[in-house]
Amino acid sequence: MHKSASASTNSLLNHPIAIATLATVFLIGGCASPMSEREKGTAQGAGAGALAGAILGSLTGGSAGQGAVLGGAVGAVAGNLWSKRLEDKRKALTQASEGTGVDVARTTDNRLKVNVPADVSFDTGRSDIKPQMRPVLDELGRSLDSAIQVTIVGHTDNTGTDAINNPLSQERAEAVRSYLSSRGLNKARVSVQGRGSHEPVAGNDNATGRAANRRVEIFLSETSS
């Protein structure tokens, strides 16, 4: 009986789905208090990583158990990158931008993305921030934790040449950084990029598409701590 029980246990521990499930259960069960968003992300990431690692280990002829352990560790790190701070900021920005056309979303790589279209951000050929954009930027910079890094990317439509659009997109990103800096955000925590007309999100053959392409994207990411 002892040998049979041991064999059953070994069989279970080599089953990818069982390993992934156990990894998640152990992580969640190990928390005596209610889990934070960061802890939930860690547990969920670990479970998904363990499952993927176990399956990959089995398919490639390796050990499902070892694959699950490695995958769980990688998944835990990935899941840990979305925190309560970012989730709270997402909710606040969504509320502040309601009805403006500004889109606030979590990206697949666990960054918070704020997409500000032309009718809220900049007029054609200009880098002056519109009044409609200021409440969104005010909320973005409010109580921003020192662990949060900001990346601002400016875009244009294809009206004009690269010699005009490339510096214009950079100027738009820098205008946003300057505004945030005037509200107390340390410039050292903000990087800017200008992509010109090279990353359109819509066609440039009509006014609606060109307006969608004239935009500023702001990314918030949390440094590991």
Steps between C-alpha positions, in 0.01 A plus 500: 500500500777740584662439163170549321428824683847628421454414132167686495662805655782496245246468221310799634811711531585431140159610373532855357153624596526359852836670551371833374197477725710414803735790429214747504338344809825515698558865407146608583474281810827634636348843549337531840342838419288606198715517188593832340477552125876446479479174695209380290698578188794305636284196577318509169824548311662214685210266424498587131879479480505164676245356260687629196834380636366157586345449158813624323715272713287200411490578129874551476584180687601673821351480845152644539577569866816695425323688220218593734738634764688713246181615329340584831795716601497688171122537515513632854739775394281593202181500705663714764547792262139618515440652841222666696668832429462456126147368535399795719654741248318327214167548676573864583608581144199321354275716714690822423490437124140384479329640191820649353596222261818425697556126527648350818600134499735239643742367239604139453842580649340642817532870428226757533440667163323833457422577135414866442353568151536817295170661596617498862876543460634716214387693195650414161860615476514625858642380831295718734303293750125552467302598812298177472816299562602672821258329743623161377864601545422651841359167615784306340762692695306513828653296784711300257710260703878525461506138376303599189685588181333697219560468126340750261483424128391763248348416160385692193296424188675483165422857400836655419844341484709316756710815534190666647322209668790341686597810700132594545422166662801545730388853588153371592646240733727760657205738545321233703812439708538873566139525610537207739825648628322829571261300718786357704598179317876450492623518139753228574212253528361590158640390163373640171498365146380633165388246242382741229245341266662156505259323738148581379200339670264588216508587130637839398267525200222681688463765769377256764797269455749786503347634822541157663866491397572845648526384856710473812543170683603508864622181670536446873710210623607394844863431573576181689547547872 
